[in-house]
Amino acid sequence: MSISGKTAVITGSNSGIGLGVARELARLGANVILNSYTDRDEDHALAESIAKEHGITARYIGADLSKGDEARRLIEDAGTCDILINNAGIQHVAPIDEFPAKTYDAIIAINMNSAFHTTAVALPMMRAAGWGRVINIASAHGLTASPYKSAYVAAKHGVVGMTKVVALETAQEPITANAICPGYVLTPLVEAQIPETMKEYGMDRETVVKDVLLARQPSKEFATVEQLGGTVAFLASDAAAQITGTTISVDGGWTAL
């Protein structure tokens, strides 16, 4: 079964990994729903450009995924959801005793709780259609930990656990649930951090990338949004019909350490 004609909802997809995933699925013929918390003309124009480029249907739906009712409304407004990619996320770094409580709550809400709400609404749609894929973008931090990232690590571990639960609840149906665990991915957000880090450490770009940003990534290379898009496309394909309840690491060997 091709994913052509299927509808994919990708949260947090007006830039970075989410946009890369949306572009790859659109290239393969899927209709796509883009999402972020903004609702700007350029967000809708982005969807229109993807639709025009690939000859598919694309829409943008703004929703604040820190709020459960808005996460659910996103799927309801989409009208159908064959492929759900829970990608939206935020990050903050601080020691636990200095971590702002409101920031912790926001990270848990957006990175983990939103995936619960979107999945709860999407699963009945998938069952009615007789086919479905839930693909959660977790992180290497869903399998291991780093200091000063208590909220992010907790959320991503939670996403991995929830993925397994969804897989077990749908194990005898034509629906799968898996999590992708990226290491560092070269997104516009990461790219923007490189000059500041060069200045902070007094290093050239190559040294900053290899010795600071990719210190825990043995390949010493970033993953790309295109590679993440390809991994999502594989999990949505028939070749992955018996892959469910597991994680796929795209981390240059990080979690092999």
Disulfide bonds with the S-S distance in Angstrom:
none
